[in-house]
Amino acid sequence: MQIDIDTEEWEAVEQAQAWRNNDASSNWLDGIGHDGYNIWVGTNQTDVMKVVDDGIEESYIKWVMPEPDEGVVEADGSTDITLTFIPEEAEEDGVHEMYLIFELSEPDEERDDLEQEQIIISVIMSLNSPTANVSGIVTDAATDNPIEGVKLEIADHFFARFTDENGAYSADNIPLGNYEVTVTAADYLPFTEEVQLEEEGDLEWNIALLHSEFTPSQDEFEVALEPDLSYTFDFEVENGGNGPLTYSATRRLLGGANADPWDIRIDTNAEEAAQDNQLNGLVVVDGMFYVSGGNNAEDVNKIYVFNGDGELQREFDQFHESRYGMRDLTWDGSLIWGADGTTLYGFNTDGELIETVEGQARSYRSLTWDPDHELFWSADVTSDIFSTDPEGNEGDGIEVVGDTRIYGLSYWADDPDGYCLYVFSRGEREGVDIQVNKVNVEDGDMVLVRELGVDGRPGGINITNQYDVYSQVLAGIVQSPDRIVVWQLEARRDWFQIDPEAGQIAAGESAGFQLTLDATGLPVDNTFEGEVVFTHDGVGGETILSATLDVVEGEVHTFRDLDLGIGWNLVSANLQPDDEDVEVIMSDLVDAGLLIMMKDGAGHF
């Protein structure tokens, strides 16, 4: 039923109308909604919908019938659908509108990820009501050439027309009224205007579309810098179109480093490759995975070395024989560390034992190095978290409150919240196998970071930027089957900055931009590559600029912009050129007609 409500007192005033089933069946009316124009009432256990327009029930929408109402369209095929209008089924004269909804699905349920799940089309019938016919041609305002494939769409209605190869369109029998029409076409600026249909007849409405252009003065930027230096490129973008250019810029890394936080970068079955069902700890050094394994409970425990794609490269023996061997691994910047019992073993990537430490903590099953405090953190599955200095002395620990079961530890010094000690543990909720917590080592507070949607048991973990130079990732062993899984934590884009990041450039104008490449804090002997992606409403819709930064040690070729005015200029460059001959240094300026005469420090011309 429909009830009028007094919104001042929030009291029901009266029943305005009610809908009942008149077919004497047990299919009760069920569900009600409003689409902004009509009330829709559903019928339980049937596909019948009742529509109420201005208090008049339009039962079952009988005034238009589609044929066929279901079917299959083959790939690259088409089908015809016929709409039959039955005006005598309408309740009254006037304008009648309904939505024809096509539900799309893959035949035989082969796919459930269709980009478009339904198509909605307005169906309008004017019964003894005046209408108008609208037609016209859409052209390019710069060339007067017709544009094919332009879409003209009426706001608040699922009603559209498209231009043909001559740029022409037509829409007949449109009810009189005011309509907001939006015109869109690829590589042209959208255009919106109110069209007033005030009387019957024909209306010619021709449209000329504007366009904008995004033309950068430079699209590749490359520089070599020593650590902690930066360089800024100045460039311009010109809009050669006849309409305004609106743009925004984003920075994008190449490859998997552009992943979102907690995206899985790799999930590979290491157990099958190593033929070892007791893989436990993991650490990443120079893009390689070092994985500790129990060697199927054989006497000699192993360290397996996998490349970044999870392919086994080599293996070497651990330094003590036990049932499981090292259960977690960590990296202190020069050595890999693992523990068997209470002995910590420090070894290099060639498998050579370099150092041993006899630890005093109760357990080193989980293990990580803390570079901020220069100590090891360790734990057993259900213990508190212990600290051990490089000499093996036990220090202050962290109380673990609750039922957290710890299987791996890793320290991320750059955690944005200051909770730097990460814990790989069993899920605490039903249906969650693994979760990640993190701990503030200053006060012991532990918080949940994320419940991971993977099946299996947790092993050791390592948070590192050595999987790729662009990212901080969490790499871990997930058991049953034992596999290497890498989750993205954070992408490093701070080494390249664009300014401005968004704006508008008027037709025929240009704007200045700055791209800064900054080597601060970046590892030496690495090349960083990224892209500045400009999304805009100009021709093409997207423009990509490449940025390359080589971080090197020692003297490098660099750049210096010299602003020379008309007439005499005195410039101190402070550069050491490859060739010190002044004529060679200035040859490009002479050849360009920009330099006629120079005077050196001795007064010679």
C-alpha positions in Angstrom: 0.0 0.0 0.0 0.9 3.7 -0.3 0.6 5.8 2.9 0.9 9.6 3.2 3.1 10.6 6.1 3.1 13.9 8.1 6.8 14.6 8.2 6.4 17.2 10.9 4.9 14.8 13.4 6.0 11.6 11.6 2.6 10.1 11.7 0.7 8.2 9.1 -2.1 10.4 7.8 -4.0 8.1 5.4 -3.8 5.2 3.0 -3.4 6.7 -0.4 -3.8 3.5 -2.4 -3.3 -0.3 -2.1 -2.4 -3.0 -4.6 -3.8 -6.5 -4.4 -3.5 -9.7 -6.4 -6.6 -10.1 -8.5 -5.7 -13.6 -9.8 -6.9 -15.4 -6.6 -3.5 -17.1 -6.4 -1.2 -17.5 -3.4 1.5 -15.3 -5.0 1.5 -12.4 -2.6 2.8 -9.0 -3.6 6.4 -8.7 -2.4 8.9 -5.8 -2.6 8.4 -2.2 -3.6 10.7 0.4 -5.2 10.6 3.8 -6.9 12.7 4.7 -10.0 12.1 8.5 -9.7 9.0 8.3 -11.9 7.0 5.2 -11.1 6.4 2.8 -8.2 7.3 -0.8 -8.9 5.7 -3.7 -6.9 7.0 -7.3 -7.2 5.0 -10.5 -7.0 6.4 -13.3 -4.9 7.6 -16.4 -6.8 6.8 -14.9 -10.2 8.5 -12.6 -12.7 5.5 -10.3 -12.7 6.1 -6.6 -11.9 3.3 -4.1 -11.3 4.0 -0.5 -12.2 2.1 2.4 -10.6 2.3 5.8 -12.5 0.6 8.7 -10.8 -1.6 6.4 -8.8 -2.6 4.4 -11.9 -1.6 0.7 -11.9 0.0 -0.3 -15.2 -0.4 -4.0 -14.7 2.3 -6.2 -16.3 3.3 -3.5 -18.9 1.3 -5.1 -21.7 1.5 -2.1 -24.1 4.9 -3.2 -25.5 6.1 -6.8 -26.2 9.7 -7.7 -27.2 10.2 -10.7 -29.5 12.2 -12.8 -28.8 12.7 -12.1 -25.1 15.7 -14.4 -24.7 18.4 -16.0 -26.9 22.0 -16.3 -27.7 24.2 -14.0 -29.9 27.2 -15.7 -31.3 30.6 -14.1 -31.2 30.9 -11.3 -33.8 27.3 -11.8 -34.6 24.0 -9.9 -34.2 20.3 -10.5 -33.8 17.1 -8.6 -34.4 14.6 -7.8 -31.6 11.1 -6.7 -32.6 9.1 -4.4 -30.3 5.4 -4.5 -30.8 3.4 -1.6 -29.4 -0.2 -2.3 -28.3 -1.8 1.1 -27.5 -5.1 -0.4 -26.4 -3.3 -1.9 -23.5 -2.4 1.5 -22.1 -4.5 2.8 -19.3 -4.7 6.4 -20.5 -3.6 8.9 -23.2 -0.2 10.6 -22.8 3.4 9.6 -22.7 4.2 6.1 -21.5 7.8 5.1 -20.7 9.4 1.8 -19.5 12.9 0.3 -19.4 13.7 -2.7 -21.5 16.5 -4.5 -19.5 18.6 -7.1 -21.3 20.4 -9.3 -18.7 23.6 -10.6 -20.2 25.3 -13.9 -19.3 27.8 -16.3 -20.8 26.1 -19.3 -22.4 26.5 -22.5 -20.3 27.9 -20.3 -17.5 31.4 -20.4 -19.0 32.3 -17.0 -17.6 31.0 -14.9 -14.7 33.2 -11.8 -15.3 31.5 -10.0 -18.1 32.4 -6.4 -18.4 28.8 -5.5 -19.0 26.1 -7.4 -17.2 23.0 -5.6 -18.6 21.8 -3.2 -21.2 19.0 -0.8 -20.4 17.0 1.0 -23.2 14.1 3.4 -22.7 10.9 2.5 -24.6 8.6 5.5 -25.1 5.0 5.5 -26.5 3.2 8.7 -27.0 -0.6 8.0 -27.1 -2.6 10.9 -28.6 0.2 13.2 -27.4 2.2 15.7 -29.5 5.7 14.8 -30.6 8.6 16.2 -32.6 11.3 14.9 -34.9 14.9 16.0 -34.3 17.7 15.5 -36.8 21.1 17.1 -37.7 24.7 16.6 -38.6 27.7 16.6 -36.2 30.9 18.0 -37.6 34.5 18.9 -36.6 34.5 22.6 -35.7 38.1 22.9 -37.0 37.6 21.2 -40.4 33.8 21.1 -40.9 34.2 17.4 -41.7 31.3 15.1 -40.5 32.1 12.8 -37.6 30.9 9.2 -37.5 30.0 7.3 -34.4 29.1 10.3 -32.2 26.7 9.4 -29.3 23.8 11.8 -28.4 22.3 10.8 -25.1 19.3 12.3 -23.2 19.9 12.8 -19.5 17.7 10.8 -17.1 16.6 8.5 -19.9 18.3 5.4 -21.4 17.9 7.0 -24.8 20.7 7.5 -27.3 21.4 7.9 -31.0 24.6 7.6 -33.0 25.7 9.4 -36.2 26.3 7.6 -39.4 29.3 7.9 -41.8 27.9 11.2 -42.9 27.7 12.6 -39.4 23.9 12.5 -39.6 21.5 11.4 -36.8 17.8 11.5 -36.3 15.3 10.8 -33.5 11.6 10.7 -34.3 8.5 10.9 -32.2 10.1 12.5 -29.2 7.5 13.8 -26.7 7.5 17.6 -26.3 9.5 19.0 -23.4 13.0 20.1 -22.4 15.8 17.7 -22.7 19.5 17.9 -21.6 21.5 16.2 -24.4 25.1 15.2 -24.0 27.2 14.7 -27.2 30.3 12.6 -27.0 32.9 11.2 -29.5 36.4 9.8 -29.2 39.1 12.5 -29.4 36.5 15.3 -29.1 35.4 17.4 -26.1 32.0 16.4 -24.7 29.2 18.9 -25.4 26.0 19.3 -23.3 23.0 21.6 -24.2 19.4 21.9 -23.3 17.1 21.2 -26.3 13.5 22.6 -26.1 10.8 20.8 -28.0 7.9 23.2 -27.7 5.8 22.3 -30.7 5.1 19.5 -33.1 7.1 19.2 -36.3 10.7 18.8 -37.3 13.7 20.4 -35.6 17.2 20.6 -37.2 20.0 20.7 -34.6 23.5 20.7 -36.0 26.5 20.4 -33.7 30.2 21.3 -34.2 32.5 19.6 -31.7 35.8 21.1 -30.4 38.9 19.2 -29.6 42.1 19.7 -27.6 45.7 18.4 -28.0 48.4 17.4 -25.5 51.8 17.9 -27.1 54.8 17.8 -24.8 58.1 19.4 -25.8 59.9 16.3 -24.5 58.7 12.8 -23.8 61.9 11.0 -22.6 63.9 12.1 -19.5 67.1 10.4 -18.4 69.9 11.4 -16.0 72.7 9.8 -14.0 73.1 11.0 -10.5 75.2 10.3 -7.4 73.3 9.4 -4.3 71.5 12.3 -2.5 71.6 14.5 -5.6 68.6 15.5 -7.7 67.9 17.1 -11.1 64.9 19.0 -12.4 63.8 19.0 -16.1 61.7 21.9 -17.3 59.4 21.2 -20.3 56.2 22.5 -21.8 52.9 21.1 -23.0 51.1 22.8 -25.9 47.4 22.6 -26.6 47.1 23.1 -30.3 43.4 22.4 -30.3 40.4 24.7 -30.4 39.0 23.7 -27.0 40.4 23.7 -23.4 42.6 20.8 -22.4 42.0 19.2 -19.0 44.6 16.8 -17.6 45.8 14.9 -14.6 49.1 13.1 -14.0 49.9 9.9 -12.2 53.3 8.2 -11.7 53.6 4.6 -12.7 56.3 2.0 -12.2 57.1 -0.7 -14.7 56.2 -4.3 -14.2 54.8 -5.9 -11.0 56.1 -3.0 -8.9 53.0 -1.0 -9.8 50.8 -3.5 -7.8 48.4 -2.3 -5.1 49.2 -3.0 -1.5 48.6 -6.7 -0.6 48.4 -7.8 -4.2 50.2 -11.1 -4.6 53.3 -10.7 -6.8 54.2 -14.3 -6.9 52.8 -17.6 -5.5 54.9 -20.6 -6.6 55.2 -24.2 -5.4 58.7 -24.4 -4.0 58.1 -27.8 -2.4 57.8 -29.4 -5.8 60.9 -27.7 -7.2 63.0 -28.6 -4.1 61.5 -32.0 -3.5 61.3 -31.0 0.1 58.1 -30.9 2.1 59.7 -29.1 5.1 60.4 -25.6 3.8 60.4 -23.1 6.7 62.3 -19.8 6.6 62.9 -17.3 3.8 65.0 -14.2 3.1 65.5 -12.2 -0.1 69.0 -11.0 -1.1 69.7 -9.3 -4.4 66.5 -10.6 -6.0 67.1 -14.2 -5.0 65.1 -16.3 -2.5 67.1 -18.2 0.2 64.8 -20.8 1.7 65.6 -23.1 4.6 64.4 -26.7 4.4 64.3 -29.7 6.6 65.1 -32.0 3.6 62.2 -34.3 4.3 63.5 -35.0 7.8 66.8 -36.3 6.5 69.9 -35.7 8.5 71.3 -32.9 6.3 69.2 -29.7 6.3 69.3 -27.5 3.3 69.3 -23.9 2.1 67.6 -23.7 -1.4 68.3 -20.7 -3.7 65.4 -19.7 -6.0 65.4 -16.8 -8.6 62.8 -14.1 -8.6 60.5 -16.3 -10.6 60.6 -19.1 -8.1 62.9 -21.3 -10.1 65.4 -23.4 -8.1 69.0 -22.4 -8.9 71.1 -24.2 -6.4 71.3 -25.5 -2.8 73.8 -25.9 0.0 73.9 -27.6 3.4 73.0 -26.0 6.7 75.5 -26.0 9.5 73.8 -28.3 12.0 71.8 -31.5 11.8 68.3 -31.5 13.3 64.7 -32.6 12.4 63.7 -29.2 10.9 66.8 -27.1 10.7 66.4 -23.3 10.6 62.8 -22.3 10.9 63.2 -18.6 10.0 65.8 -16.5 8.2 66.8 -12.8 8.4 69.3 -10.5 6.7 71.5 -7.9 8.5 72.8 -6.2 5.4 75.9 -8.4 5.0 75.0 -11.9 6.3 72.0 -14.2 6.3 71.1 -15.4 9.8 69.2 -18.5 10.9 69.0 -20.4 14.2 69.0 -24.1 15.0 68.3 -24.6 18.7 69.8 -21.6 20.5 72.7 -21.2 18.1 72.6 -18.4 15.5 74.5 -19.0 12.3 75.6 -16.1 10.1 76.5 -17.1 6.5 77.0 -15.4 3.2 75.1 -16.0 0.0 77.7 -18.6 -1.2 76.9 -20.8 1.8 80.0 -20.1 3.8 79.6 -19.9 7.6 81.0 -16.6 8.7 79.9 -16.2 12.4 78.1 -18.1 15.1 76.4 -16.7 18.2 75.3 -18.7 21.2 72.0 -17.1 22.2 70.5 -16.9 25.7 66.9 -16.5 24.7 64.4 -19.3 25.2 63.6 -19.7 21.5 64.8 -18.6 18.1 62.2 -20.4 16.0 61.1 -17.1 14.6 63.9 -14.6 14.0 64.5 -11.2 12.6 67.3 -8.5 12.7 66.4 -5.0 14.0 68.7 -2.5 12.3 67.3 0.4 14.4 68.3 -1.1 17.8 71.0 -3.5 16.4 69.6 -6.7 17.9 67.7 -9.8 17.1 64.0 -10.4 17.9 62.9 -14.0 18.3 59.9 -16.1 19.5 58.4 -19.5 19.8 54.9 -20.3 18.5 53.1 -19.4 21.8 55.9 -17.5 23.7 56.6 -13.8 24.3 59.0 -12.1 21.9 62.6 -12.1 23.0 65.5 -9.7 22.2 69.2 -10.8 21.8 72.2 -8.5 21.2 74.9 -9.5 18.7 76.9 -11.2 21.4 74.0 -13.4 22.3 72.9 -11.7 25.5 69.2 -11.6 26.1 67.6 -8.2 26.6 64.2 -6.8 27.3 61.3 -8.8 25.7 57.8 -8.0 24.5 54.8 -9.6 26.2 52.4 -11.2 23.7 48.8 -10.8 24.9 46.1 -13.1 23.7 46.3 -16.3 21.6 48.6 -15.1 18.8 50.6 -18.1 17.4 53.8 -16.8 15.9 55.6 -18.5 13.0 57.6 -15.7 11.4 59.0 -12.3 12.3 60.4 -9.5 10.2 61.4 -5.9 11.0 60.3 -3.0 8.6 62.1 0.1 9.8 60.0 2.3 7.5 56.5 1.2 8.7 54.4 4.3 8.4 52.8 3.9 11.8 56.0 3.1 13.7 54.9 -0.5 14.3 58.0 -2.0 12.8 58.0 -5.6 14.0 55.8 -7.8 11.8 54.3 -11.1 12.9 53.3 -13.9 10.6 50.7 -15.9 12.5 47.7 -18.2 12.4 44.4 -16.6 11.7 42.4 -15.8 14.8 38.9 -16.0 13.1 37.3 -19.0 11.7 38.0 -19.4 8.1 41.2 -17.4 8.2 44.4 -19.5 7.9 47.0 -16.7 8.1 47.1 -13.2 9.3 49.7 -10.4 9.7 50.1 -8.4 12.9 52.6 -5.7 13.7 54.1 -4.6 17.0 55.4 -1.3 18.3 58.6 -2.4 20.0 58.7 0.6 22.2 55.5 -0.1 24.1 54.6 -3.7 23.0 51.3 -2.8 21.4 50.2 -5.3 18.7 47.6 -4.6 16.0 46.2 -6.6 13.2 47.5 -5.6 9.8 45.6 -7.9 7.4 44.0 -11.3 7.2 45.5 -13.0 4.1 43.2 -14.8 1.7 45.5 -17.8 1.2 45.1 -21.4 2.4 47.9 -23.1 4.3 50.1 -22.7 7.4 52.4 -19.8 8.0 56.2 -20.1 7.9 59.0 -17.6 8.0 58.7 -14.1 6.5 61.0 -11.3 5.2 60.0 -7.7 4.5 62.5 -6.3 2.0 63.1 -4.0 -0.9 65.5 -6.5 -2.5 62.8 -8.3 -4.5 62.8 -5.3 -6.7 64.3 -1.9 -6.1 60.9 -0.1 -6.5 59.0 -1.9 -3.8 58.7 -3.0 -0.2 57.3 -6.5 -0.2 56.4 -9.2 2.4 57.8 -12.5 1.2 56.8 -15.6 3.1 56.6 -19.4 3.2 53.0 -20.7 3.1 53.0 -24.5 3.8 50.8 -27.4 2.6 52.0 -27.3 0.0 55.1 -25.3 0.8 55.3 -22.3 -1.5 56.9 -18.9 -1.8 54.4 -16.1 -1.7 55.2 -12.4 -2.1 52.7 -9.6 -1.2 53.2 -6.0 -2.3 53.4 -3.6 0.7 54.5 -0.3 -0.8 55.7 1.0 -4.2 58.5 3.5 -4.2 57.6 6.5 -6.4 59.3 9.3 -4.5 62.3 9.3 -6.7 60.3 11.0 -9.5 57.9 13.9 -9.1 55.8 15.9 -11.6 54.5 19.4 -11.0 51.8 20.4 -11.6 49.8 17.1 -11.3 46.5 18.5 -12.7 45.1 21.5 -14.4 43.7 23.0 -17.6 45.4 24.6 -20.7 43.4 27.0 -22.8 43.1 26.5 -26.6 46.2 27.6 -28.4 48.2 28.0 -25.2 51.0 26.1 -23.5 52.0 25.5 -19.8 55.2 24.8 -18.1 56.0 21.6 -16.1 58.8 20.3 -14.0 59.9 16.7 -13.7 62.4 16.1 -10.8 64.5 12.9 -10.5 65.9 12.5 -7.0 68.5 9.9 -6.0 68.2 10.6 -2.3 68.3 7.3 -0.3 68.4 5.1 -3.5 70.9 2.2 -3.7 74.0 2.7 -5.9 74.4 1.0 -9.2 70.7 0.7 -9.9 68.6 2.0 -12.7 65.1 3.3 -11.9 62.5 3.5 -14.6 59.0 4.9 -14.4 56.4 6.6 -16.4 54.4 9.8 -15.9 50.9 9.1 -17.3 48.9 12.1 -18.3 45.2 11.3 -18.6 43.4 14.1 -20.5 40.4 14.9 -22.7 42.6 15.7 -25.7 43.2 13.6 -28.8 44.3 10.1 -27.8 43.2 10.5 -24.1 46.5 9.5 -22.7 50.2 10.6 -23.1 53.1 8.8 -21.4 56.4 10.3 -20.6 59.3 8.0 -19.6 61.7 8.8 -16.7 65.0 7.0 -16.2 67.4 7.6 -13.3 70.8 5.9 -13.0 72.1 6.0 -9.5 75.9 5.8 -9.7 79.0 6.3 -7.6 81.6 8.8 -8.6 81.7 11.7 -11.1 79.0 11.6 -13.8 77.9 13.7 -16.7 75.4 16.2 -15.6 73.4 19.2 -16.9 73.3 22.9 -16.2 70.7 25.3 -17.7 72.3 28.6 -18.8 69.9 31.5 -19.2 71.5 33.8 -21.7 70.0 37.2 -22.4 70.3 39.4 -25.5 73.8 41.0 -25.5 76.7 40.2 -23.2 76.4 37.4 -20.6 78.8 36.5 -17.8 78.3 32.9 -16.7 80.2 30.7 -14.2 79.4 27.1 -15.2 81.6 25.2 -12.6 81.7 22.1 -14.8 84.6 19.9 -15.8 84.0 19.1 -19.5 85.5 16.1 -21.3 87.2 18.4 -23.7 88.5 21.7 -22.2 88.9 23.4 -25.6 86.6 26.5 -25.5 85.9 26.2 -29.2 84.7 22.6 -28.8 82.6 23.4 -25.7 80.8 26.3 -27.4 80.5 24.8 -30.9 76.8 23.9 -30.6 75.9 27.5 -29.6 78.0 28.9 -32.5 76.4 26.5 -35.0 73.0 27.6 -33.8 73.8 31.3 -34.3 73.5 32.0 -30.6 77.1 32.9 -29.8 79.4 35.3 -31.7 82.2 36.2 -29.3 83.5 35.2 -25.9 86.1 36.5 -23.5 88.1 34.2 -21.2 89.4 34.9 -17.7 92.6 36.4 -19.1 90.7 38.9 -21.2 91.2 37.2 -24.5 88.4 37.2 -27.1 
